[in-house]
């Protein structure tokens, strides 16, 4: 249980760092599959492609660190 809490804490710290520096990463938010709809009084941005890439990266990292 302790090891899992440490890994989750590290993941939260990395997510915080990523969210504060997301504007400095050039490809994040501009990948193919990111949906941006802009109308007269409405704007929607759904980073589907970026979410998939981050999910794959995090899955690979967690599978590496959680091997027994």
MMTF fields as JSON, N, C-alpha, C and O atoms, coordinates in Angstrom:
{
  "mmtfVersion": "1.0.0",
  "mmtfProducer": "UNKNOWN",
  "numBonds": 271,
  "numAtoms": 272,
  "numGroups": 68,
  "numChains": 1,
  "numModels": 1,
  "chainsPerModel": [1],
  "groupsPerChain": [68],
  "chainIdList": ["A"],
  "bondAtomList": [4, 2, 8, 6, 12, 10, 16, 14, 20, 18, 24, 22, 28, 26, 32, 30, 36, 34, 40, 38, 44, 42, 48, 46, 52, 50, 56, 54, 60, 58, 64, 62, 68, 66, 72, 70, 76, 74, 80, 78, 84, 82, 88, 86, 92, 90, 96, 94, 100, 98, 104, 102, 108, 106, 112, 110, 116, 114, 120, 118, 124, 122, 128, 126, 132, 130, 136, 134, 140, 138, 144, 142, 148, 146, 152, 150, 156, 154, 160, 158, 164, 162, 168, 166, 172, 170, 176, 174, 180, 178, 184, 182, 188, 186, 192, 190, 196, 194, 200, 198, 204, 202, 208, 206, 212, 210, 216, 214, 220, 218, 224, 222, 228, 226, 232, 230, 236, 234, 240, 238, 244, 242, 248, 246, 252, 250, 256, 254, 260, 258, 264, 262, 268, 266],
  "bondOrderList": [1, 1, 1, 1, 1, 1, 1, 1, 1, 1, 1, 1, 1, 1, 1, 1, 1, 1, 1, 1, 1, 1, 1, 1, 1, 1, 1, 1, 1, 1, 1, 1, 1, 1, 1, 1, 1, 1, 1, 1, 1, 1, 1, 1, 1, 1, 1, 1, 1, 1, 1, 1, 1, 1, 1, 1, 1, 1, 1, 1, 1, 1, 1, 1, 1, 1, 1],
  "groupList": [{"groupName": "UNK", "atomNameList": ["N", "CA", "C", "O"], "elementList": ["N", "C", "C", "O"], "formalChargeList": [0, 0, 0, 0], "bondAtomList": [1, 0, 2, 1, 3, 2], "bondOrderList": [1, 1, 2], "singleLetterCode": "X", "chemCompType": "L-PEPTIDE LINKING"}],
  "groupTypeList": [0, 0, 0, 0, 0, 0, 0, 0, 0, 0, 0, 0, 0, 0, 0, 0, 0, 0, 0, 0, 0, 0, 0, 0, 0, 0, 0, 0, 0, 0, 0, 0, 0, 0, 0, 0, 0, 0, 0, 0, 0, 0, 0, 0, 0, 0, 0, 0, 0, 0, 0, 0, 0, 0, 0, 0, 0, 0, 0, 0, 0, 0, 0, 0, 0, 0, 0, 0],
  "groupIdList": [1, 2, 3, 4, 5, 6, 7, 8, 9, 10, 11, 12, 13, 14, 15, 16, 17, 18, 19, 20, 21, 22, 23, 24, 25, 26, 27, 28, 29, 30, 31, 32, 33, 34, 35, 36, 37, 38, 39, 40, 41, 42, 43, 44, 45, 46, 47, 48, 49, 50, 51, 52, 53, 54, 55, 56, 57, 58, 59, 60, 61, 62, 63, 64, 65, 66, 67, 68],
  "secStructList": [7, 2, 2, 2, 2, 2, 2, 2, 2, 2, 2, 2, 2, 2, 2, 2, 2, 2, 2, 2, 1, 4, 4, 4, 1, 1, 1, 6, 6, 7, 1, 6, 6, 3, 3, 3, 3, 3, 7, 1, 1, 7, 3, 3, 3, 3, 3, 2, 2, 2, 2, 2, 2, 2, 2, 2, 2, 2, 2, 2, 2, 2, 2, 2, 2, 6, 7, 7],
  "xCoordList": [0.823, 0.0, 0.87, 0.548, 1.968, 2.859, 3.507, 3.64, 3.905, 4.542, 3.568, 3.942, 2.321, 1.295, 1.056, 0.892, 1.033, 0.838, 2.007, 1.808, 3.211, 4.376, 4.287, 4.546, 3.93, 3.821, 2.705, 2.867, 1.571, 0.486, 0.898, 0.523, 1.658, 2.158, 3.086, 2.994, 3.978, 4.882, 4.092, 4.4, 3.077, 2.248, 1.505, 1.371, 1.024, 0.343, 1.302, 0.935, 2.52, 3.514, 3.838, 3.919, 4.024, 4.303, 3.136, 3.342, 1.91, 0.733, 0.673, 0.304, 1.03, 1.06, 2.109, 1.86, 3.283, 4.343, 3.925, 4.162, 3.308, 2.855, 1.779, 1.79, 0.857, -0.224, 0.277, -0.272, 1.311, 1.834, 2.734, 2.859, 3.356, 4.246, 3.666, 4.405, 2.372, 1.76, 1.853, 1.919, 1.86, 1.979, 3.353, 3.512, 4.342, 5.717, 6.046, 7.071, 5.193, 5.392, 4.729, 3.507, 5.501, 4.947, 3.882, 2.959, 3.978, 3.047, 1.785, 0.793, 1.798, 0.667, -0.515, -0.41, -1.624, -2.812, -2.953, -3.96, -1.965, -2.02, -1.819, -1.444, -2.069, -1.907, -3.115, -4.199, -2.938, -4.099, -5.066, -4.656, -6.31, -7.307, -7.772, -8.788, -7.055, -7.508, -8.643, -8.501, -9.754, -10.957, -11.082, -11.068, -11.202, -11.396, -12.554, -12.458, -13.641, -14.828, -15.007, -15.078, -15.08, -15.248, -16.408, -16.412, -17.38, -18.556, -18.583, -17.637, -19.657, -19.788, -19.666, -18.846, -20.453, -20.452, -20.028, -20.337, -19.337, -19.036, -17.694, -17.383, -16.907, -15.629, -15.457, -15.639, -15.109, -14.91, -13.569, -13.278, -12.772, -11.494, -11.451, -11.524, -11.331, -11.262, -10.0, -9.963, -8.955, -7.669, -7.655, -6.978, -8.385, -8.49, -7.156, -6.743, -6.49, -5.203, -4.143, -3.387, -4.08, -3.11, -3.407, -2.486, -4.685, -5.063, -4.647, -4.194, -4.799, -4.406, -2.894, -2.421, -2.137, -0.673, -0.223, 0.628, -0.779, -0.417, -0.819, -0.098, -1.958, -2.411, -1.462, -1.147, -1.012, -0.072, 1.254, 1.823, 1.745, 3.009, 2.899, 3.785, 1.817, 1.634, 1.432, 1.912, 0.732, 0.542, 1.865, 2.113, 2.713, 4.026, 4.892, 5.58, 4.861, 5.65, 5.164, 5.973, 3.855, 3.317, 3.559, 3.858, 3.436, 3.695, 5.165, 5.492, 6.043, 7.469, 7.76, 8.494, 7.179, 7.472, 6.696, 7.116, 5.588, 4.781, 5.014, 4.257, 6.064, 6.382, 6.786, 7.397, 6.435, 6.816, 7.84, 8.287],
  "yCoordList": [-1.19, 0.0, 1.258, 2.243, 1.218, 2.369, 2.677, 3.837, 1.629, 1.819, 2.424, 3.272, 1.983, 2.53, 4.003, 4.792, 4.39, 5.795, 6.658, 7.797, 6.129, 6.869, 7.072, 8.171, 6.044, 6.14, 7.11, 7.909, 7.038, 7.975, 9.411, 10.336, 9.598, 10.933, 11.473, 12.639, 10.627, 11.038, 11.359, 12.328, 10.555, 10.811, 12.14, 12.869, 12.459, 13.736, 14.918, 15.956, 14.76, 15.821, 16.026, 17.162, 14.936, 15.046, 15.667, 16.459, 15.314, 15.917, 17.41, 18.195, 17.812, 19.231, 19.984, 21.089, 19.387, 20.017, 20.122, 21.14, 19.075, 19.086, 20.137, 20.821, 20.275, 21.247, 22.684, 23.564, 22.939, 24.301, 24.648, 25.818, 23.648, 23.918, 23.443, 23.283, 23.218, 22.687, 23.671, 23.256, 24.965, 25.952, 25.975, 26.46, 25.458, 25.464, 24.227, 24.196, 23.21, 22.002, 22.241, 22.37, 22.304, 22.765, 21.858, 22.361, 20.553, 19.663, 19.383, 18.923, 19.645, 19.323, 20.235, 21.458, 19.637, 20.403, 20.67, 21.227, 20.282, 20.504, 19.212, 19.24, 18.101, 16.814, 16.503, 17.038, 15.638, 15.192, 14.464, 13.61, 14.793, 14.193, 15.132, 14.869, 16.222, 17.231, 18.019, 18.529, 18.115, 18.723, 20.148, 20.381, 21.084, 22.485, 23.028, 23.147, 23.354, 23.911, 25.328, 25.569, 26.265, 27.653, 28.249, 28.269, 28.729, 29.378, 30.833, 31.32, 31.501, 32.914, 33.157, 33.971, 32.478, 32.669, 31.412, 31.268, 30.518, 29.226, 28.719, 28.813, 28.184, 27.593, 26.3, 26.277, 25.229, 23.925, 23.374, 23.322, 22.97, 22.332, 21.018, 20.99, 19.921, 18.591, 17.921, 17.499, 17.813, 17.274, 15.743, 15.112, 15.16, 13.714, 13.064, 12.097, 13.575, 13.008, 13.142, 12.203, 14.302, 14.517, 13.605, 13.094, 13.401, 12.525, 11.085, 10.388, 10.646, 9.276, 9.103, 8.097, 10.081, 10.007, 9.994, 9.187, 10.874, 10.902, 9.618, 9.143, 9.053, 7.806, 6.657, 5.844, 6.587, 5.531, 5.694, 4.714, 6.923, 7.169, 6.804, 6.143, 7.23, 6.907, 5.411, 4.863, 4.751, 3.301, 2.559, 1.614, 2.983, 2.352, 2.599, 1.692, 3.816, 4.119, 3.337, 2.791, 3.274, 2.545, 1.05, 0.391, 0.502, -0.927, -1.242, -2.322, -0.318, -0.506, -0.478, -1.322, 0.499, 0.645, -0.317, -0.57, -0.856, -1.732, -3.227, -4.08, -3.53, -4.941, -5.616, -5.006, -6.883, -7.639, -8.673, -9.409],
  "zCoordList": [0.0, 0.0, 0.0, -0.664, 0.744, 0.803, -0.533, -0.923, -1.225, -2.536, -3.536, -4.346, -3.473, -4.363, -4.072, -5.002, -2.807, -2.444, -2.907, -3.331, -2.828, -3.307, -4.816, -5.306, -5.545, -7.004, -7.396, -8.319, -6.692, -6.974, -6.657, -7.376, -5.598, -5.264, -6.331, -6.712, -6.81, -7.887, -9.147, -9.842, -9.449, -10.626, -10.499, -11.482, -9.3, -9.094, -9.236, -9.786, -8.742, -8.892, -10.368, -10.835, -11.099, -12.534, -13.286, -14.206, -12.905, -13.537, -13.245, -14.118, -12.031, -11.693, -12.487, -12.969, -12.621, -13.414, -14.87, -15.521, -15.372, -16.764, -16.986, -18.009, -16.054, -16.238, -16.151, -16.813, -15.344, -15.265, -16.443, -16.807, -17.034, -18.159, -19.485, -20.456, -19.54, -20.767, -21.924, -23.081, -21.632, -22.704, -23.339, -24.46, -22.64, -23.149, -23.974, -24.655, -23.922, -24.723, -26.074, -26.136, -27.157, -28.44, -29.054, -29.695, -28.881, -29.564, -28.758, -29.322, -27.47, -26.613, -26.93, -26.837, -27.299, -27.655, -29.134, -29.571, -29.907, -31.358, -32.147, -33.319, -31.502, -32.168, -33.045, -32.815, -34.052, -34.82, -33.894, -33.108, -33.985, -33.114, -32.021, -31.379, -31.792, -30.844, -31.484, -32.595, -30.791, -31.349, -30.828, -29.619, -31.736, -31.378, -32.208, -33.43, -31.529, -32.183, -31.679, -30.475, -32.618, -32.225, -33.012, -34.243, -32.266, -32.851, -32.386, -31.766, -32.688, -32.356, -30.845, -30.421, -30.045, -28.595, -27.84, -26.657, -28.498, -27.899, -28.401, -29.589, -27.485, -27.857, -27.074, -25.857, -27.768, -27.144, -27.597, -28.792, -26.652, -26.947, -26.209, -24.981, -26.947, -26.369, -26.891, -28.046, -26.055, -26.513, -26.544, -25.732, -27.457, -27.551, -27.917, -27.275, -28.923, -29.346, -28.271, -28.022, -27.631, -26.555, -25.368, -24.73, -25.072, -23.956, -24.223, -23.315, -25.446, -25.798, -25.681, -25.152, -26.173, -26.088, -24.629, -24.257, -23.8, -22.387, -21.679, -20.802, -22.048, -21.449, -21.776, -20.907, -23.006, -23.408, -22.67, -22.19, -22.578, -21.881, -20.411, -19.869, -19.755, -18.343, -18.123, -17.131, -19.032, -18.908, -19.013, -18.264, -19.941, -20.074, -18.843, -18.375, -18.318, -17.124, -15.92, -15.171, -15.722, -14.58, -14.71, -13.714, -15.911, -16.071, -15.815, -15.323, -16.143, -15.878, -14.372, -13.859, -13.676, -12.253, -11.367, -10.238, -11.833, -11.003, -11.291, -10.827, -12.057, -12.31, -11.016, -10.138, -10.915, -9.706, -10.043, -9.164]
}
